[in-house]
């Protein structure tokens, strides 16, 4: 087949870019819209992909916002920008960027302003629905580029659109939907030789989430491999990082979000609170072990059955896991036969390498990994099916049934439930994905949302203007409280980092036993030094302050005790 011809339906083993009609006549689109639709294979396929993307975006909105305390850290930054033109954690004092996703902060605030939305948290869900639509469309386009067939490309787009891990995290309002769209967009554009758009998206991606740097790595790898490097492309790519560096250094003092700086002291600010210097050489040596551990838990099971831990799997999901894992060598075989598009398959292993080196992940990091893994594995399987059916001489109907069988296998790698009004799920949509990290996390997040919002309402009614609140769970409380909030962990408050690691007497009793093995406790010296007007926390983080002999009761009085978070009551203390 001559390179540049449209794929004939009878040739399932080669996948060139379409440029002619099926009858061999030259394609002659008469408008930009028609030229754009040719990338889908046909107008009918284009409308089918757009309809699927619309349905998936609407489905995401029906999930309603699922509360997550960490997401509200970003929402507070966006609200402060929208209300006070101050993209910072607190309105007063030196500006601090406590969110790792400044691009999402600015876009979310602009989205709220443009549409007149006052509730930033719900606006994040609507914005993610827009990105979800884009993700599904881009997945179809990537699938069609790799496979040259409309049916498996549409099935792939639907699989990504209804993936339980992605839908769950996107419905929490996290920035990962924007990151996934930028990753797919930058790689698709560079493959289609829209280099400047690809470079702009790749330069923005690290400001959406830190792992967005992988978009730049992959885009530049394609340009280097295809010998399309030029100073003009480098200049276009440099505009965003240079502009951000100049502005952020002038405004915040550093282009690196403070939350990332704080996490470099991870061992000191989290249990067991040991000040271990960051050793890059040691990290590099430990990266293979980190990658293996990350693959075992939770990366492998998130892709194969939608759970973060194998103990949640049903027997059917266990079988699905092994079927999907067997597709990895099939994907590798397809890569050996057809190297075009390999850049799409490189993101999952690079993600594992990056976070195997970093050594720390959170649930909302994984949707981009899962989406690209589904693309790689499904496309690898479809290519293998095409090879087998071509060798066996099967008719098109048999091939279509094989595609549908592959679709069903991946479809089973999700865990959805019907909303029957149970307490933990009454706020969800009619059909919803289960939390991949276990159903208890739903209950805990609802407790944190409900009780810290109650605390914020109490403070808004009783605190004086300018009163500072110290807490270790800052998201929901910080979003709803209109005053200054001190983050005791230090991700949003640099002044807190000097109190880590805490002294042994503050974390162990006289017998040498830890007061708690949880992260996020409040160091006594921090309270004594910063002297906040209010302290709000679950008692689970306050055991050291409430021990016999502590000076804390002499300085603070309990004004409210209610509810439970992490199995302990929520306490509000006011400085005497």
Helices and strands as residue ranges (DSSP letters): H 32-37, G 38-40, H 43-62, H 71-84, H 102-115, H 120-147, H 150-161, H 164-170, H 176-191, H 195-208, G 210-212, H 213-225, H 231-251, H 258-263, H 266-269, H 280-294, I 295-299, H 300-304, G 310-312, H 315-337, H 342-358, G 363-365, H 367-392, H 396-411, E 416-418, G 423-425, E 431-433, H 439-462, E 468-471, H 475-480, E 484-487, G 494-499, H 504-507, H 524-530, E 534-538, G 539-541, H 552-555, E 556-565, E 568-575
